[in-house]
Amino acid sequence: MASNPLFGVERRGFDHIPEAERSMTIRQTAFFWVGTNANLFFVSIGVIAIEFGLAVWEALVAVVLGTSLFVAVAVASIGGVRSGLPTMTFTRAAFGSRGNLPNGVLTWAALVSFEAINCIFGVFALLALMSELGWEDPGAAGKVVATLLVLGTSAAIAIYGHATMVYLQRFFAVALTLVLALVLAYSVGGVDWTATANGHLSN
């Protein structure tokens, strides 16, 4: 019986994944990572860069340069893939259990922050959708409903695990990338590339 069936509870965690159960192709990983990275978290990074006083074009250059550092992350992840282990588990081979503790703590903090920020964005998006659908003032009740929906969906996908996530990411990757491309096409003509947070963007 497969340890990670589609829409079934995943039975593996940080343990070794047997060769027979490594079913992803390179094309599938492309959809997976596009869906993972095409989200509003990275929009917030751009906003933070502008808040630091950079112009729009300078913030874009900073984001592109910062994102290019993920090449190092990709190279460092190869060992984990070849060994059939999650990267955090694989790094114990180099640092040992205690030496790997700082990596684990920093990764945990980054993941919690990442999830919290994305959940907040999800709640705000649902509140905006509620208003568009006729619930003019969702208020506290709307926030509770939106929070439960976001957290419930996140928990369900986590329980169903990797195979389900990979399957769903194909649709989310295409839909979200299309939406972001449409937003870019709609707004790019009115962008003031020299604006800063202390100028036009603060009005």
Secondary structure by P-SEA (a helix, b strand, c coil): cccccccccccccccccccccccccaaaaaaaaaaacccaaaaaaaaaaaaacccaaaaaaaaaaaaacaaaaaaaaaaaaaaccccccccccccccccaaaaaaaaaaaaaaaaaaaaaaaaaaaaaaaaaaccccccaaaaaaaaaaaaaaaaaaaaacaaaaaaaaaaaaaaaaaaaaaaaaaccccccccccccccccc
